[in-house]
């Protein structure tokens, strides 16, 4: 591995094991340390990759060979690790959502800004070629004046899934919207632009959770378009998440990673995507060549702002202005 490669420490080895694999597979990146409170798991994964492991994240972020700390802890602990990393002058990548409150998200953003380090949020759908293609088509005006955007996720989660931190306000920040549907909500905002106001509804239908296992919302965007969100973990089996956008010239529909409809046919049939394929490639490029990540802290906060506004609307039964969640 070249000496100028970027050293990553992964903190949290649930989904963090997948991020370990991404680091190892990325040119210019090297995995140098792992951290998890489960010593058996940390030792096992560290043995797979031949790297040191730690139980306390403070020890991991203090290492001289760590340039970037990849935060894969429960959502409500992201700020704790990020602030420790920034305090050591380390760059930060946070899994989604950036945090569970705007106050904690703002603390992360400020800490990284003050330390002069990069903060990126891992919204993996933003790196997929088909989504980049849609975004560029919208920017060119190919869809015309935007009218309606829809984000839907209908998945199944068992009761066992919710036995730990999932579905708690403190550590998950919510339920099916902030955890499962957050990627589609992020895409909706990326495609449609800033939301202006929202009317939300949520409930618990088939799980013993503090939060919601079904949430929905109607949105009005600043550009005059409207939108809907539906996210649930009560469906009998997983359906591909979907995002649908249409304007007065064209419509595009995605399911999972695929565009399943674009009508009329787009003009950019020869579209090729040459950007980073994931957040690790993105951050390596930023640190080696300059610039900023595709989803920095402020951009990563936009979906959190919308979701918290939905929750507030659902609790109060009233329409909520996004300006109240800045």
N, C-alpha and C positions, 0 to 999 in steps of 0.2 A: 504494500500500500504506500503511495507517495507520501512523503513527509508533510506536504502542504495540503493534504486532504483534511476535511472538516470532521472533527471528533464529536460524535453524538452520544449522549447518555439518555436512555429511555427509563422514565419513572412511571411505574405501574404496568404490570405484565398480564393484564387481562387481554384486551385488544392490543396492548403494547407489544405482544409477541409478533403480531402482523407488522408493526412499525419497525421492529428489529430487523425483520426480513427485508423490508424496503430499504433501510439504511445499508445493509450488507450488499444489496443488489445495485446500489446507486454509485456510479462513477464519481469520484471526488469526495465520497463520504466514507467514514469508518465508524463502526460501533466500538466504543471504548469502555462502556460501563452500563450496568443495569441496576434497577432498584425496585424492590417490592417488599412490603411488610411480611408477606408469606415467605419465610426463609427457604422452605422446601422448593417452592416454585422458582424463586430467584436463583437458587443454586442449580436447579435443573436447566433453566433457560441459559444461564451463564455458561454452564458446561457445554451446551449445544454450540455456542458461539465462541467459546474460549476467551471470555472476557471477565473482568472482576465484577462482583455483585455487592450491593449494599442493602441494608434494611432501612437505614435513615437517609432520606433524600438530601439532607444537608451535607452528608459525606459525599454523595455522588456529585452534587453541583459544585463542590469545592475542589474537585480534581483538576490538576493543571492540564490534563489532556482532553478535557471536555470543553468544546466550543459552543455546542448547542444542547439545550435540555429539552427533550421531547416529553411533554406532560400528558400522561395517559391515566391519570388518577380519576376517581369519581368527580363529577363535574363541579361540585361545590368545594373542591380542594384545589382547583387549578391555580387560583390566585396565590395560595400559600407557597406552592412550589415555584411559580413564576417569580414572585417577589424575592425568594431566596436566590434564584438563579440570576436575576438582574443585579442583585446585591453583590454577586460574585463576578459581574461583568460578562455573564454568559447570555447568548441569544436564546430565545424561547420559541418553541412550537407547541401550541396547545391543541389538543383534540377538540372537537365540537361538543357543546357550545363553548364559547369563550369562558363563560362562568354562569352562575345562576342568578346573580343580581347585577344591575348596572353599576352599583357602587363598587363591587369587587372587580368587575371588568375594567372600570375606569382606573382602579388602583394598579392593575396589571399594565395598562397602557401607559400610565404616567411613570411607573417604575422603569419600564423598558426605555421610554423616551428619555428620562433623566439620566439613565445609565449609558445612553448612546448605543443600545443593542437592538437588534431586530426582534419584533414580535410577529409571528405568523399564526394563523388559525387554519387548521386542517379541514377545509371543506373540499373533500376530494372530488365532488361532482364538477367543480369549477375547472378541473384539469382535463376533463373528458372532451375529446375532439368535437363530438356532436353538440355539446352544450356551448362550447366556444363558438361553433359555427352559428348557432341560434343567436347568441349575443351579438355577434358581428352583423348578422342580417338585420337585427332590430336597430342597431346603430346606423346602418346604411339606409334605413327606412323601407326595407323590403316588405315588411308586414304592414306598412302604412301606419295610420294612427291606431295606437293600441286601444283595444276595447275591453278584453277580458283575459285574465290569467287565472288558472286553476292549479292547485297543488293537492294531490291525494296520496295517502298511504294507508293501505288496509292490510295489516299484518296480524299474526297470532303470536301471543306471548303466554306461556303457561304461568300458573300460580307460583311455581318454583322460581321462575325468573325474578319475581318480585320479593323473594325472601330476604334479600340483602338491601343494598342502598337504592336500588331502582324503585321509582315510584314514590320517593320521599321528597319533600320540599327542600330540606336542608342540603342533601347531597346530589339529588337528581335535578332539582329545580322545578320539577313538574313531572309529567308522564309522557303520553304518546306524542305530544306536540314537540316538546323541547328535546326529547331523546331520539325518538324514531323519525319524526317528520321534519326535523330541523334542516336536513339537507335539501329537501324539496322547498321548504320555506325560504331558505337562502337563495335557491335558484329563482324562485318567484320574484323576490326583491331585486335580484341581479338583472332579471329580464325586464320587469315592469317599472322599476324605479321606486323612489321612496313612497311608502304609504302615508296617507294623511290621517285617516281615522279608521276605526275597526269596531265591529260588533261581534262579540264572541259568545260561545256556549261550550260548556264542558260537563262531563259527568263520569261516574263510575258505574259500569254495567255488568262486569263479570269478574272483577278482581278485587281483592282486599288491599287497597292502596290508599295512601293519603291524597294522591293527586288524581289525574284523569286517565282513564283508559280509552276515552273518546273525546276529541276536541274538534271544534269547527269554528269558522269565522267568515264574515263578509267584510271586504276591505274596499276602501276608496283610496286610490292613489293620487298623488299630487298632480299627475298629468291628466286627471279626469277619468282614467280607466278604472275598472272595478275588478275585484278578484274574490276567490273563495279558497278556503283551506279546509281539508278534512284529514284527520289523522287518528287512527285507532289501532289498538292491539287486541281487539275483540273478534276480528274476522276469523272464520274457521281455518283458513290456511293463508299463506303469504301470497299476495298479489304483487306484481311489479309496481313500484311507486310510479306515479304519473305526474307530468307537468304539461299543461296545455295552454298555449298562448294564441290569441288571434287578434288581428287588426282589421282595418277596412280593405286590405289588399290580399292578405294571406293568413293561413293558420298552420301551426306546427304542433305536433303531439309527440311526447316522449313517453316511453315505458321502460323503466330501468335505465340501461345504458344506450338504448336504441331510439332513433327517430322512427316512429311507426306511421306517421302521416305528415306530409308537407304539401299543402294544396293552396294555390297552384305550385307546380314544381319550381324549386328555387333556381336562380340563375347561376349560382356558384357550384355547378356540378363537379368541377375539378378541385374543390376545396381540399387543402391539405393543412394539417396542423403541425407546427414545428416547435411548439413551446414545451415547457416542462410537463411531465406526465403525472407528477405527484408533488406533494409539499416538500419532500426531501430534496428532489431535483431542483425545485424552485429556490429553496433556501441556500443550497450549495451555490447555485448560480448567483444569487444576490450577494453572498459573502465573498465570492471570488471576483465578480465583475461589477458589483454595485447595483443600485436600483432598490426596489422594494418588492416584497412578496405579493402575490396575486390577492391574497386576503390578509391584510394587516389587522391590527387590533381594532381600529375604528370601523373597518369594513366588516370584520367578524362580529362586531357588536350589533349590526343592523338587524339580523334575524332575532337576536335576543330581545332587542327593543320591541319588535313586533309581537313576539310570543308573550312577553310580559304584559303588553297592552291587551292581548286577547284574554289572558288570565284575569286581568283586572276587570275587563268588560264582563266576563262570565260571572265573576263574583258579585258585581254590582248590578248586573242586568242593564247597564247603560252603555251607550256608544262612547268610545274613548279616543281622544286625539293623541296622535303619536308625539306631538310636541310636549305632552305631559310626561313623556318617557325619554327625555333626551339624555 
